[in-house]
Amino acid sequence: MARTTLRRIEVFVAVVDAGGFRACSDLLDISPAAVSHQVTQLEEEIGFRLFIRRRGRLCGLTEQGTRAYREARELLGHALTFENSLGSVPRAVRRLSVLAEPIVEAQLAKPIAAFAAECPAVDIVLKRSHFEEIVGNLNARSADVAYFYSDGPVTEVASDLAWREPICICARKDHPVFSRPHLAFTDLREFPFVAPPRGSHFRRSVDALLRRVGLETYNVALETGHANVAREAVIGGFAISAVITRYLDEELARHGVRRVQTDETELALDVRRAVRRDLVLDGTTSSLTRCLERAASPAH
């Protein structure tokens, strides 16, 4: 295989991430013809097609293209590592702003600290935020990377699945809900819930999950956007709640709150990653997100 350039590999990855030549052209601020030329040259150099083309349109990656994409992302990360190893060369400090919803933010703190220790030329700011704020900050270019919960892709901002986060229904251990054997989700209608405000993204996401297991409506006795208020309502036995299972295990369980066992399958929300469009190809950003997701996902 003839030698290729890192730029061609970057353009190939950008075409995949952006969803096509035209979108990649807008992202990189180069002409569609230049994008096409870089991809065609790369295909000629490696000896196989990367994309399925029908009537001049891209229709996804070939099997070899899918493998090449994974390797290309890894290669770009290695290139960043090589740059970071040149410690004797003076470099300006790079600043990255990461926003994350509650609980996700706590999960990211440790791997961000580890990444910052390994990459002293990168200054990372981690801030707790909510979906609506995340969208506004990404659009205003005042945030670089964001992580949020969702029941699948959203229309407000381009995002990718980072990992899946289990959720559960919880209540204080002496709550009447625990007196019901073989509990189904539909049986929860008779018990008061504490829930996020109607219309919030997190509420919509949880409601979509509950509808899929038959709980079309439920008795919301308290709506609040304040985590401490919701926490006290559950600890005090006033209401039950749908929570991220990790939060139950790490925080609520010590106060006598337990998971409500149901007959249905497990529930889980996406944790989705959104990257500012002009940073999609940025090696530092890609290296950071890979580090965070390896460390923060439940499998780890």
Helices and strands as residue ranges (DSSP letters): H 6-18, H 21-28, H 32-46, E 51-54, E 57-61, H 63-85, E 94-100, H 104-118, E 122-128, H 131-139, E 145-150, E 160-172, G 176-179, G 185-190, E 193-195, H 201-212, E 220-223, H 227-235, E 241-244, H 245-250, G 252-255, E 257-259, E 267-275, G 277-279, H 283-296
